[in-house]
Amino acid sequence: MSAGIEFTASNFSAEVEQSTLPVLVDFWAEWCNPCRMIAPFIDDLAKTYAGKIKVGKINVDNESELATRFNIVSIPTLIVFKDGQPVMQKVGALPKQAIEAMFKDLL
């Protein structure tokens, strides 16, 4: 991952739940082809909206407790958090514009 943050159980509270910015979280895995398909979109959005939204990924293979906590059953799953709470969730490989639309109204 070239842009964004790797969220883990140890930094999730500080990086997501306590963030003053909206946060886009991408639940993914290395073996997931649709996840790899949207990765450039996620990276581009992280760069484009730096300082306005926090963007990061959670590898479901490494962070199974976070995947379970948010009931992730299919990947990629994208969740937007605002004030520490999930406000929007989408599953599947989405076009860049659809991913951007998930958080644009929160800026």
Sequence and secondary structure as in RCSB ss.txt:
>XXXX:A:sequence
MSAGIEFTASNFSAEVEQSTLPVLVDFWAEWCNPCRMIAPFIDDLAKTYAGKIKVGKINVDNESELATRFNIVSI
PTLIVFKDGQPVMQKVGALPKQAIEAMFKDLL
>XXXX:A:secstr
  SSEE  TTTHIIIIIT SS EEEEEE TT HHHHHHHHHHHHHHHHTTTTSEEEEEETTT HHHHHHTT  SS
SEEEEEETTEEEEEEES   HHHHHHHHHTT 
